[in-house]
Structures are given as C-alpha cells and as structure tokens.
Amino acid sequence: MYQQLSQFKQAMVYEKRCYNLLVQFYPPEHEKVKESNELLKSLTSAAVKVAIDNLGQEKLQKQLRSLASGAAEEAPQARPVGATG
C-alpha cells in the first residue's frame, strides 16, 4: 500500500518487519524469503531515486531563488511620478 502511494521509506519499514518474521520461520532459500528480499531491494532503489530527485529539485529551487533575488537587486528602482533624479 505504501509503495503505491510512493511512500517508499514507510514501505521499507514494514517489509523489513515482514522479512525478519519470514526468516524466523523459513530457510533463506524459501520462495517467500526471496520475494521479500527482492521487494526490499526494489523499495530501497525507489527510495534512493526519490531522495535524489528531491535533492535535485531542492538544488534547482535554490538556484532559481538565487537568480530571482539577483535579478531583483539588479532591476532599476521605480521612481514616483514627477520625481527627478
């Protein structure tokens, strides 16, 4: 469910719990243990991708804010009507 909502960290927490339970009852070569392990790998990859994307977006937003504030500083100041200067 969390995976479908792109909440990969939370999905990883629950799948790790599931995996830990499975390895208590099944040998490592059991299909359920293997499936859980593969799902954990998949969730980890997805979580890393989301984190990298978020960092990239934060960097881009920071650069845009920096450019916007620099443009605002360079923009000529408006003078009231009738003022000379």
Number of C-alpha atoms within 10 A of each C-alpha: 9 12 14 8 8 14 15 22 17 15 21 20 13 14 17 16 11 14 19 13 12 17 16 10 10 12 12 13 9 12 11 15 21 16 12 18 17 12 17 20 13 14 22 16 13 17 20 14 12 16 12 12 12 12 12 12 12 12 12 12 12 12 12 12 12 12 12 12 12 11 11 11 10 9 9 8 8 6 9 7 6 6 6 6 4
